[in-house]
Amino acid sequence: MREPPSPQDSKFQPQDTTMNRLLACLTLCAAVCHSVRAEDWPQFRGPTGEGIYRGAPLPLQWDSTKNVVWKQPIAGEGWSSPVVVGGKVYLTTAVPTPKQGPQDYSLRAVCLDAETGKTLWNVEVFQQDGATAPRIHSKNSHASPTPIVDAGQCFVHFGHQGTACLDAKTGAVIWKNRSFPYKPVHGNGGTPVLYDKLLIFSIDGSDMQAVVALDRATGKLVWKHDRQSTAPRKFSFHTPLIIDVKGQKQLISMGSNVVVALSPQDGKEIWRVNCTGYSIIPRPVYGHGLVFVSTGYDTASVLAIRVDGQGDVTQSHVQWSMKKGAPHTPSMILHGDEIYMVADNGLFTCADAKTGKIHYQERLPGGYSASLLLAGDRIYVQNETGVGIVLQIGKQFKELARNKVEGRTLASYAAVDGALYLRTDTHLYCIQERRTAAQ
């Protein structure tokens, strides 16, 4: 749209009511056009937290150079997924500081320009003392939880190392909280979620299992829900999901051997399902009055749980369960009446969301940690060795493309304005369909 004429132009003075009305209409139109711009990607798995992208078409094909708008090296180690808000990309990383000592890390937040990949700020949030830092899994990092950006604030979480709020524009630290130094197993992983004035996250170490809510403005504790679980292995890495059940918000949270729905306002338990599993990673998805979860190690099961219960609903509200193809790490996609998932070993499943009936199961190459992304009528699946596979949604398996970049790829996608953001172990890619002048 062309810019409307300036009201300072002599031809468009206030006494010309016809031109004033035209100017007002053009201004309103511009405002409406701005309000319907593609959604930002402010948290892990996007606006809803469930891996759904609703913007302009994403690229179908790419490699390390094809359809790559920019490719930016990211120092250090980190498997936090990128988030994109207001034309800026945010992520975290852990940079070794060998001059200080072995296994010492600078835990940092980084902000890039989404259009160019240029680093806008790079801020140290915490220092990790290698002498006391626990060992992590080979597929984990010291910077695995994904940032959340909202209302000019960037929230970063480093598990047992602490949580912080930064100014999203400048990177200036607003507050830090290191009040929960629990004992992790294999490192940190779960990402926080925002609700109203609260920042909520899970703690599932060997010595402490809880859900914690901090005041987003100050970082001070508002409430803490202690988990009640008989699991012999207490550790997990879960990211909660907030859902709406007939006007009531529920915080769906998983720990070892249990799924609970909490009131996000005060942390009080609404319902629970007891199950078997630990080291739980996949974020839930929700629809048809059901929340879909995966129960973790050793043998994962997908459970479809009705969310209208009270108290212990283990025996009454599990509508269906499925073991074959259940993911240990990647989060699922719900679209219409179908639910899609990829197991860590590459078995891709499409099933009926209401009944659990399997429509198909097909083997994809490699191992999988990244969560699925739905864009239009396509599902984007990223394996751990740089291969991105694009599938057609529907009850029949159809592969549309297979794309390769260099490096390990365990982080999940972000997508904004037709661009796909992909993090490897060394770089962040911005991938977008290149158009000719005629297009």
Beta strands, then each sheet from edge to edge (+ up, - down):
strand 1: 52-53
strand 2: 68-73
strand 3: 83-85
strand 4: 88-96
strand 5: 105-113
strand 6: 119-128
strand 7: 148-150
strand 8: 153-157
strand 9: 163-167
strand 10: 173-177
strand 11: 193-195
strand 12: 198-204
strand 13: 209-215
strand 14: 221-226
strand 15: 241-245
strand 16: 248-255
strand 17: 258-262
strand 18: 269-274
strand 19: 285-287
strand 20: 290-294
strand 21: 302-306
strand 22: 311-312
strand 23: 318-322
strand 24: 333-335
strand 25: 338-342
strand 26: 347-352
strand 27: 358-363
strand 28: 373-375
strand 29: 378-382
strand 30: 387-392
strand 31: 399-404
strand 32: 414-416
strand 33: 419-423
strand 34: 427-432
sheet 1: 1+ 28+ 29- 30+ 31-
sheet 2: 2+ 34- 33+ 32-
sheet 3: 3+ 4- 5+ 6-
sheet 4: 7+ 8- 9+ 10-
sheet 5: 11+ 12- 13+ 14-
sheet 6: 15+ 16- 17+ 18- 22-
sheet 7: 19+ 20- 21+ 23-
sheet 8: 24+ 25- 26+ 27-
end
